[in-house]
Amino acid sequence: MRRRSMVTRCCLSGALVAATLLTGCSETKDGISPDATSQAILQVAGDGFTYGQKKRGVRCLMFHATEAERAALASDARRGIGAATVQTVQVIAQRPQTQRCLRESNVLTKTR
């Protein structure tokens, strides 16, 4: 009887940990997937930037995007990148605080 309850507890706690890890990777508490948002921004960024510049640029853009903009980008990543996606990224990128972040992160200089 004792062995069964111990095995049950181990299985349940393992399942809870796995479920927590899986949901933690897919969405934040606001329901927006950071991975999907990042993918949309990366697709708009295009060529001419190093991988490091793109990653730093994504961080700047995501940090300065509103919740509604992050949700729209995540949705676009699932449905397909279009003119609205490009426009959203441009609006975020043109904000003074985003420009400052991009400059400080050495992202504004294209390499190719």
Chimera marker file (.cmm) of the C-alpha trace (Angstrom):
<marker_set name="trace">
<marker id="1" x="0.000" y="0.000" z="0.000" r="1" g="1" b="0" radius="0.5"/>
<marker id="2" x="2.801" y="2.438" z="0.892" r="1" g="1" b="0" radius="0.5"/>
<marker id="3" x="4.682" y="1.647" z="-2.316" r="1" g="1" b="0" radius="0.5"/>
<marker id="4" x="1.624" y="2.368" z="-4.461" r="1" g="1" b="0" radius="0.5"/>
<marker id="5" x="1.038" y="5.817" z="-2.936" r="1" g="1" b="0" radius="0.5"/>
<marker id="6" x="4.704" y="6.685" z="-3.369" r="1" g="1" b="0" radius="0.5"/>
<marker id="7" x="4.640" y="5.660" z="-7.047" r="1" g="1" b="0" radius="0.5"/>
<marker id="8" x="1.398" y="7.593" z="-7.574" r="1" g="1" b="0" radius="0.5"/>
<marker id="9" x="2.894" y="10.726" z="-6.011" r="1" g="1" b="0" radius="0.5"/>
<marker id="10" x="6.016" y="10.464" z="-8.180" r="1" g="1" b="0" radius="0.5"/>
<marker id="11" x="3.980" y="10.009" z="-11.348" r="1" g="1" b="0" radius="0.5"/>
<marker id="12" x="1.658" y="12.893" z="-10.509" r="1" g="1" b="0" radius="0.5"/>
<marker id="13" x="4.469" y="15.270" z="-9.652" r="1" g="1" b="0" radius="0.5"/>
<marker id="14" x="6.319" y="14.285" z="-12.839" r="1" g="1" b="0" radius="0.5"/>
<marker id="15" x="3.181" y="14.939" z="-14.885" r="1" g="1" b="0" radius="0.5"/>
<marker id="16" x="2.681" y="18.320" z="-13.205" r="1" g="1" b="0" radius="0.5"/>
<marker id="17" x="6.274" y="19.333" z="-13.905" r="1" g="1" b="0" radius="0.5"/>
<marker id="18" x="5.959" y="18.274" z="-17.555" r="1" g="1" b="0" radius="0.5"/>
<marker id="19" x="2.667" y="20.140" z="-17.966" r="1" g="1" b="0" radius="0.5"/>
<marker id="20" x="4.117" y="23.254" z="-16.371" r="1" g="1" b="0" radius="0.5"/>
<marker id="21" x="7.170" y="23.167" z="-18.630" r="1" g="1" b="0" radius="0.5"/>
<marker id="22" x="5.100" y="22.650" z="-21.761" r="1" g="1" b="0" radius="0.5"/>
<marker id="23" x="2.686" y="25.473" z="-21.039" r="1" g="1" b="0" radius="0.5"/>
<marker id="24" x="5.527" y="27.739" z="-19.960" r="1" g="1" b="0" radius="0.5"/>
<marker id="25" x="7.170" y="27.365" z="-23.358" r="1" g="1" b="0" radius="0.5"/>
<marker id="26" x="4.099" y="28.032" z="-25.428" r="1" g="1" b="0" radius="0.5"/>
<marker id="27" x="2.463" y="31.081" z="-23.882" r="1" g="1" b="0" radius="0.5"/>
<marker id="28" x="2.874" y="33.791" z="-21.296" r="1" g="1" b="0" radius="0.5"/>
<marker id="29" x="0.227" y="34.697" z="-18.754" r="1" g="1" b="0" radius="0.5"/>
<marker id="30" x="-1.415" y="37.014" z="-21.324" r="1" g="1" b="0" radius="0.5"/>
<marker id="31" x="-1.810" y="34.068" z="-23.735" r="1" g="1" b="0" radius="0.5"/>
<marker id="32" x="0.661" y="35.411" z="-26.305" r="1" g="1" b="0" radius="0.5"/>
<marker id="33" x="3.363" y="33.084" z="-27.562" r="1" g="1" b="0" radius="0.5"/>
<marker id="34" x="6.753" y="34.818" z="-27.412" r="1" g="1" b="0" radius="0.5"/>
<marker id="35" x="8.137" y="32.282" z="-29.899" r="1" g="1" b="0" radius="0.5"/>
<marker id="36" x="5.453" y="33.096" z="-32.460" r="1" g="1" b="0" radius="0.5"/>
<marker id="37" x="5.966" y="36.835" z="-31.943" r="1" g="1" b="0" radius="0.5"/>
<marker id="38" x="9.728" y="36.432" z="-32.400" r="1" g="1" b="0" radius="0.5"/>
<marker id="39" x="9.235" y="34.412" z="-35.578" r="1" g="1" b="0" radius="0.5"/>
<marker id="40" x="7.053" y="37.120" z="-37.101" r="1" g="1" b="0" radius="0.5"/>
<marker id="41" x="9.646" y="39.809" z="-36.336" r="1" g="1" b="0" radius="0.5"/>
<marker id="42" x="12.490" y="37.648" z="-37.685" r="1" g="1" b="0" radius="0.5"/>
<marker id="43" x="10.634" y="37.042" z="-40.950" r="1" g="1" b="0" radius="0.5"/>
<marker id="44" x="10.110" y="40.778" z="-41.410" r="1" g="1" b="0" radius="0.5"/>
<marker id="45" x="13.771" y="41.551" z="-40.586" r="1" g="1" b="0" radius="0.5"/>
<marker id="46" x="14.982" y="39.807" z="-43.722" r="1" g="1" b="0" radius="0.5"/>
<marker id="47" x="18.588" y="39.578" z="-44.855" r="1" g="1" b="0" radius="0.5"/>
<marker id="48" x="21.470" y="41.900" z="-44.201" r="1" g="1" b="0" radius="0.5"/>
<marker id="49" x="21.717" y="41.381" z="-40.456" r="1" g="1" b="0" radius="0.5"/>
<marker id="50" x="23.792" y="38.862" z="-38.541" r="1" g="1" b="0" radius="0.5"/>
<marker id="51" x="22.042" y="36.297" z="-36.381" r="1" g="1" b="0" radius="0.5"/>
<marker id="52" x="23.159" y="38.169" z="-33.250" r="1" g="1" b="0" radius="0.5"/>
<marker id="53" x="21.807" y="41.468" z="-34.562" r="1" g="1" b="0" radius="0.5"/>
<marker id="54" x="18.467" y="39.844" z="-35.355" r="1" g="1" b="0" radius="0.5"/>
<marker id="55" x="18.186" y="38.295" z="-31.882" r="1" g="1" b="0" radius="0.5"/>
<marker id="56" x="19.045" y="41.597" z="-30.171" r="1" g="1" b="0" radius="0.5"/>
<marker id="57" x="16.644" y="43.428" z="-32.467" r="1" g="1" b="0" radius="0.5"/>
<marker id="58" x="13.835" y="41.014" z="-31.659" r="1" g="1" b="0" radius="0.5"/>
<marker id="59" x="14.418" y="41.625" z="-27.949" r="1" g="1" b="0" radius="0.5"/>
<marker id="60" x="14.211" y="45.405" z="-28.439" r="1" g="1" b="0" radius="0.5"/>
<marker id="61" x="11.072" y="45.188" z="-30.554" r="1" g="1" b="0" radius="0.5"/>
<marker id="62" x="9.297" y="42.757" z="-28.236" r="1" g="1" b="0" radius="0.5"/>
<marker id="63" x="10.174" y="44.827" z="-25.180" r="1" g="1" b="0" radius="0.5"/>
<marker id="64" x="8.751" y="48.006" z="-26.713" r="1" g="1" b="0" radius="0.5"/>
<marker id="65" x="5.677" y="46.451" z="-28.374" r="1" g="1" b="0" radius="0.5"/>
<marker id="66" x="2.293" y="46.805" z="-26.752" r="1" g="1" b="0" radius="0.5"/>
<marker id="67" x="0.360" y="43.717" z="-25.716" r="1" g="1" b="0" radius="0.5"/>
<marker id="68" x="-1.982" y="44.213" z="-28.689" r="1" g="1" b="0" radius="0.5"/>
<marker id="69" x="0.990" y="44.435" z="-31.084" r="1" g="1" b="0" radius="0.5"/>
<marker id="70" x="2.553" y="41.259" z="-29.662" r="1" g="1" b="0" radius="0.5"/>
<marker id="71" x="-0.774" y="39.461" z="-30.025" r="1" g="1" b="0" radius="0.5"/>
<marker id="72" x="-1.139" y="40.639" z="-33.632" r="1" g="1" b="0" radius="0.5"/>
<marker id="73" x="2.402" y="39.516" z="-34.494" r="1" g="1" b="0" radius="0.5"/>
<marker id="74" x="1.888" y="36.104" z="-32.879" r="1" g="1" b="0" radius="0.5"/>
<marker id="75" x="-1.350" y="35.700" z="-34.830" r="1" g="1" b="0" radius="0.5"/>
<marker id="76" x="0.367" y="36.728" z="-38.075" r="1" g="1" b="0" radius="0.5"/>
<marker id="77" x="3.128" y="34.182" z="-37.453" r="1" g="1" b="0" radius="0.5"/>
<marker id="78" x="0.480" y="31.452" z="-37.364" r="1" g="1" b="0" radius="0.5"/>
<marker id="79" x="-1.618" y="32.741" z="-40.301" r="1" g="1" b="0" radius="0.5"/>
<marker id="80" x="1.111" y="34.136" z="-42.511" r="1" g="1" b="0" radius="0.5"/>
<marker id="81" x="3.241" y="37.257" z="-42.697" r="1" g="1" b="0" radius="0.5"/>
<marker id="82" x="1.704" y="40.083" z="-44.688" r="1" g="1" b="0" radius="0.5"/>
<marker id="83" x="1.645" y="43.843" z="-45.144" r="1" g="1" b="0" radius="0.5"/>
<marker id="84" x="0.000" y="44.338" z="-41.748" r="1" g="1" b="0" radius="0.5"/>
<marker id="85" x="2.853" y="42.440" z="-40.072" r="1" g="1" b="0" radius="0.5"/>
<marker id="86" x="5.463" y="44.611" z="-41.773" r="1" g="1" b="0" radius="0.5"/>
<marker id="87" x="3.544" y="47.750" z="-40.789" r="1" g="1" b="0" radius="0.5"/>
<marker id="88" x="3.313" y="46.641" z="-37.135" r="1" g="1" b="0" radius="0.5"/>
<marker id="89" x="7.045" y="45.951" z="-36.964" r="1" g="1" b="0" radius="0.5"/>
<marker id="90" x="7.817" y="49.313" z="-38.608" r="1" g="1" b="0" radius="0.5"/>
<marker id="91" x="5.609" y="51.190" z="-36.125" r="1" g="1" b="0" radius="0.5"/>
<marker id="92" x="7.337" y="49.521" z="-33.168" r="1" g="1" b="0" radius="0.5"/>
<marker id="93" x="10.799" y="50.062" z="-34.677" r="1" g="1" b="0" radius="0.5"/>
<marker id="94" x="10.202" y="53.785" z="-35.261" r="1" g="1" b="0" radius="0.5"/>
<marker id="95" x="9.467" y="54.569" z="-31.616" r="1" g="1" b="0" radius="0.5"/>
<marker id="96" x="12.230" y="56.649" z="-29.997" r="1" g="1" b="0" radius="0.5"/>
<marker id="97" x="12.736" y="54.171" z="-27.154" r="1" g="1" b="0" radius="0.5"/>
<marker id="98" x="12.986" y="51.273" z="-29.639" r="1" g="1" b="0" radius="0.5"/>
<marker id="99" x="15.455" y="53.237" z="-31.782" r="1" g="1" b="0" radius="0.5"/>
<marker id="100" x="17.585" y="53.881" z="-28.691" r="1" g="1" b="0" radius="0.5"/>
<marker id="101" x="17.511" y="50.184" z="-27.776" r="1" g="1" b="0" radius="0.5"/>
<marker id="102" x="18.468" y="49.192" z="-31.332" r="1" g="1" b="0" radius="0.5"/>
<marker id="103" x="21.359" y="51.687" z="-31.386" r="1" g="1" b="0" radius="0.5"/>
<marker id="104" x="22.650" y="50.575" z="-27.984" r="1" g="1" b="0" radius="0.5"/>
<marker id="105" x="22.423" y="46.943" z="-29.102" r="1" g="1" b="0" radius="0.5"/>
<marker id="106" x="24.372" y="47.669" z="-32.328" r="1" g="1" b="0" radius="0.5"/>
<marker id="107" x="21.499" y="46.473" z="-34.475" r="1" g="1" b="0" radius="0.5"/>
<marker id="108" x="21.012" y="49.454" z="-36.785" r="1" g="1" b="0" radius="0.5"/>
<marker id="109" x="24.150" y="48.790" z="-38.844" r="1" g="1" b="0" radius="0.5"/>
<marker id="110" x="23.548" y="46.256" z="-41.598" r="1" g="1" b="0" radius="0.5"/>
<marker id="111" x="26.442" y="43.897" z="-42.315" r="1" g="1" b="0" radius="0.5"/>
<marker id="112" x="25.626" y="42.781" z="-45.883" r="1" g="1" b="0" radius="0.5"/>
<link id1="1" id2="2" r="1" g="1" b="0" radius="0.2"/>
<link id1="2" id2="3" r="1" g="1" b="0" radius="0.2"/>
<link id1="3" id2="4" r="1" g="1" b="0" radius="0.2"/>
<link id1="4" id2="5" r="1" g="1" b="0" radius="0.2"/>
<link id1="5" id2="6" r="1" g="1" b="0" radius="0.2"/>
<link id1="6" id2="7" r="1" g="1" b="0" radius="0.2"/>
<link id1="7" id2="8" r="1" g="1" b="0" radius="0.2"/>
<link id1="8" id2="9" r="1" g="1" b="0" radius="0.2"/>
<link id1="9" id2="10" r="1" g="1" b="0" radius="0.2"/>
<link id1="10" id2="11" r="1" g="1" b="0" radius="0.2"/>
<link id1="11" id2="12" r="1" g="1" b="0" radius="0.2"/>
<link id1="12" id2="13" r="1" g="1" b="0" radius="0.2"/>
<link id1="13" id2="14" r="1" g="1" b="0" radius="0.2"/>
<link id1="14" id2="15" r="1" g="1" b="0" radius="0.2"/>
<link id1="15" id2="16" r="1" g="1" b="0" radius="0.2"/>
<link id1="16" id2="17" r="1" g="1" b="0" radius="0.2"/>
<link id1="17" id2="18" r="1" g="1" b="0" radius="0.2"/>
<link id1="18" id2="19" r="1" g="1" b="0" radius="0.2"/>
<link id1="19" id2="20" r="1" g="1" b="0" radius="0.2"/>
<link id1="20" id2="21" r="1" g="1" b="0" radius="0.2"/>
<link id1="21" id2="22" r="1" g="1" b="0" radius="0.2"/>
<link id1="22" id2="23" r="1" g="1" b="0" radius="0.2"/>
<link id1="23" id2="24" r="1" g="1" b="0" radius="0.2"/>
<link id1="24" id2="25" r="1" g="1" b="0" radius="0.2"/>
<link id1="25" id2="26" r="1" g="1" b="0" radius="0.2"/>
<link id1="26" id2="27" r="1" g="1" b="0" radius="0.2"/>
<link id1="27" id2="28" r="1" g="1" b="0" radius="0.2"/>
<link id1="28" id2="29" r="1" g="1" b="0" radius="0.2"/>
<link id1="29" id2="30" r="1" g="1" b="0" radius="0.2"/>
<link id1="30" id2="31" r="1" g="1" b="0" radius="0.2"/>
<link id1="31" id2="32" r="1" g="1" b="0" radius="0.2"/>
<link id1="32" id2="33" r="1" g="1" b="0" radius="0.2"/>
<link id1="33" id2="34" r="1" g="1" b="0" radius="0.2"/>
<link id1="34" id2="35" r="1" g="1" b="0" radius="0.2"/>
<link id1="35" id2="36" r="1" g="1" b="0" radius="0.2"/>
<link id1="36" id2="37" r="1" g="1" b="0" radius="0.2"/>
<link id1="37" id2="38" r="1" g="1" b="0" radius="0.2"/>
<link id1="38" id2="39" r="1" g="1" b="0" radius="0.2"/>
<link id1="39" id2="40" r="1" g="1" b="0" radius="0.2"/>
<link id1="40" id2="41" r="1" g="1" b="0" radius="0.2"/>
<link id1="41" id2="42" r="1" g="1" b="0" radius="0.2"/>
<link id1="42" id2="43" r="1" g="1" b="0" radius="0.2"/>
<link id1="43" id2="44" r="1" g="1" b="0" radius="0.2"/>
<link id1="44" id2="45" r="1" g="1" b="0" radius="0.2"/>
<link id1="45" id2="46" r="1" g="1" b="0" radius="0.2"/>
<link id1="46" id2="47" r="1" g="1" b="0" radius="0.2"/>
<link id1="47" id2="48" r="1" g="1" b="0" radius="0.2"/>
<link id1="48" id2="49" r="1" g="1" b="0" radius="0.2"/>
<link id1="49" id2="50" r="1" g="1" b="0" radius="0.2"/>
<link id1="50" id2="51" r="1" g="1" b="0" radius="0.2"/>
<link id1="51" id2="52" r="1" g="1" b="0" radius="0.2"/>
<link id1="52" id2="53" r="1" g="1" b="0" radius="0.2"/>
<link id1="53" id2="54" r="1" g="1" b="0" radius="0.2"/>
<link id1="54" id2="55" r="1" g="1" b="0" radius="0.2"/>
<link id1="55" id2="56" r="1" g="1" b="0" radius="0.2"/>
<link id1="56" id2="57" r="1" g="1" b="0" radius="0.2"/>
<link id1="57" id2="58" r="1" g="1" b="0" radius="0.2"/>
<link id1="58" id2="59" r="1" g="1" b="0" radius="0.2"/>
<link id1="59" id2="60" r="1" g="1" b="0" radius="0.2"/>
<link id1="60" id2="61" r="1" g="1" b="0" radius="0.2"/>
<link id1="61" id2="62" r="1" g="1" b="0" radius="0.2"/>
<link id1="62" id2="63" r="1" g="1" b="0" radius="0.2"/>
<link id1="63" id2="64" r="1" g="1" b="0" radius="0.2"/>
<link id1="64" id2="65" r="1" g="1" b="0" radius="0.2"/>
<link id1="65" id2="66" r="1" g="1" b="0" radius="0.2"/>
<link id1="66" id2="67" r="1" g="1" b="0" radius="0.2"/>
<link id1="67" id2="68" r="1" g="1" b="0" radius="0.2"/>
<link id1="68" id2="69" r="1" g="1" b="0" radius="0.2"/>
<link id1="69" id2="70" r="1" g="1" b="0" radius="0.2"/>
<link id1="70" id2="71" r="1" g="1" b="0" radius="0.2"/>
<link id1="71" id2="72" r="1" g="1" b="0" radius="0.2"/>
<link id1="72" id2="73" r="1" g="1" b="0" radius="0.2"/>
<link id1="73" id2="74" r="1" g="1" b="0" radius="0.2"/>
<link id1="74" id2="75" r="1" g="1" b="0" radius="0.2"/>
<link id1="75" id2="76" r="1" g="1" b="0" radius="0.2"/>
<link id1="76" id2="77" r="1" g="1" b="0" radius="0.2"/>
<link id1="77" id2="78" r="1" g="1" b="0" radius="0.2"/>
<link id1="78" id2="79" r="1" g="1" b="0" radius="0.2"/>
<link id1="79" id2="80" r="1" g="1" b="0" radius="0.2"/>
<link id1="80" id2="81" r="1" g="1" b="0" radius="0.2"/>
<link id1="81" id2="82" r="1" g="1" b="0" radius="0.2"/>
<link id1="82" id2="83" r="1" g="1" b="0" radius="0.2"/>
<link id1="83" id2="84" r="1" g="1" b="0" radius="0.2"/>
<link id1="84" id2="85" r="1" g="1" b="0" radius="0.2"/>
<link id1="85" id2="86" r="1" g="1" b="0" radius="0.2"/>
<link id1="86" id2="87" r="1" g="1" b="0" radius="0.2"/>
<link id1="87" id2="88" r="1" g="1" b="0" radius="0.2"/>
<link id1="88" id2="89" r="1" g="1" b="0" radius="0.2"/>
<link id1="89" id2="90" r="1" g="1" b="0" radius="0.2"/>
<link id1="90" id2="91" r="1" g="1" b="0" radius="0.2"/>
<link id1="91" id2="92" r="1" g="1" b="0" radius="0.2"/>
<link id1="92" id2="93" r="1" g="1" b="0" radius="0.2"/>
<link id1="93" id2="94" r="1" g="1" b="0" radius="0.2"/>
<link id1="94" id2="95" r="1" g="1" b="0" radius="0.2"/>
<link id1="95" id2="96" r="1" g="1" b="0" radius="0.2"/>
<link id1="96" id2="97" r="1" g="1" b="0" radius="0.2"/>
<link id1="97" id2="98" r="1" g="1" b="0" radius="0.2"/>
<link id1="98" id2="99" r="1" g="1" b="0" radius="0.2"/>
<link id1="99" id2="100" r="1" g="1" b="0" radius="0.2"/>
<link id1="100" id2="101" r="1" g="1" b="0" radius="0.2"/>
<link id1="101" id2="102" r="1" g="1" b="0" radius="0.2"/>
<link id1="102" id2="103" r="1" g="1" b="0" radius="0.2"/>
<link id1="103" id2="104" r="1" g="1" b="0" radius="0.2"/>
<link id1="104" id2="105" r="1" g="1" b="0" radius="0.2"/>
<link id1="105" id2="106" r="1" g="1" b="0" radius="0.2"/>
<link id1="106" id2="107" r="1" g="1" b="0" radius="0.2"/>
<link id1="107" id2="108" r="1" g="1" b="0" radius="0.2"/>
<link id1="108" id2="109" r="1" g="1" b="0" radius="0.2"/>
<link id1="109" id2="110" r="1" g="1" b="0" radius="0.2"/>
<link id1="110" id2="111" r="1" g="1" b="0" radius="0.2"/>
<link id1="111" id2="112" r="1" g="1" b="0" radius="0.2"/>
</marker_set>
